[in-house]
């Protein structure tokens, strides 16, 4: 999960097989359309063996506001890549 830097931070949930590259794309304005124009930092990550598992978990986190807010509030410090 990424959290935007700024006065009113928002979160972004996605999956990738190259985390550093994906964050750099988002921060340079070439990532997902939703992420353009903001600077992002990693606040939470999970590792899965398959793409199917990762997509399933991404969907679950995106649609579970309670879990998403819990993650956002508990993991406010950046994770080292």
C-alpha atoms as one frame of an Amber mdcrd trajectory, in Angstrom:
protein
   0.000   0.000   0.000   1.244   3.433  -0.883   0.354   6.625   0.925   0.580
  10.025  -0.715   2.622  12.786   0.811   0.782  16.012   1.458  -1.816  17.761
   3.564  -4.611  15.262   2.845  -2.920  11.895   2.266  -4.679   9.131   0.356
  -3.777   5.489  -0.162  -3.225   3.364  -3.243  -3.301  -0.431  -3.367  -1.778
  -2.413  -6.224   0.382  -5.397  -7.040   3.721  -5.706  -8.801   6.692  -8.022
  -9.150   9.168  -5.116  -8.916   8.314  -2.798  -6.037  11.145  -0.279  -6.436
  10.413   0.179 -10.136   6.683   0.565  -9.524   7.125   3.246  -6.848   9.559
   5.129  -9.074   7.008   5.008 -11.917   4.285   6.385  -9.671   6.515   9.160
  -8.322   7.661  10.156 -11.813   4.072  10.438 -13.093   4.184   7.369 -15.337
   2.337   4.933 -13.070  -1.386   4.318 -12.793  -3.471   7.327 -13.792  -4.824
   7.672 -10.240  -1.311   8.151  -8.837  -0.142  10.901 -11.181   0.646  14.299
  -9.719   1.401  12.983  -6.230   4.472  11.745  -4.409   4.119   8.351  -2.762
   5.781   6.316  -0.031   5.414   2.665   0.803   3.600   2.007   4.080   2.700
  -1.692   3.776   3.570  -4.700   1.642   2.796  -8.400   1.464   4.587 -11.052
  -0.590   2.782 -13.850  -2.437   3.964 -16.849  -4.436   1.544 -16.315  -7.315
   0.023 -13.424  -9.217  -3.428 -14.902  -8.595  -2.951 -14.730  -4.809  -1.647
 -11.154  -5.046  -4.589  -9.973  -7.150  -7.044 -11.654  -4.798  -5.502  -9.935
  -1.778  -5.363  -6.586  -3.601  -9.092  -6.860  -4.336  -9.824  -7.741  -0.708
  -7.849  -4.799   0.689  -9.357  -2.346  -1.823 -12.884  -3.373  -0.891 -12.432
  -3.625   2.870 -12.353  -0.016   4.130 -11.934  -1.090   7.759  -8.802  -3.104
   6.978  -7.426  -0.418   4.688  -7.822   2.270   7.366  -6.287  -0.016   9.999
  -3.238  -0.588   7.769  -3.017   3.123   6.966  -3.117   4.111  10.640  -0.817
   1.381  11.993   1.868   1.482   9.311   2.469   5.218   9.032   6.263   4.855
   8.787   7.845   3.976   5.469   8.986   0.436   4.833  12.540   0.028   3.609
  12.705  -1.632   0.199
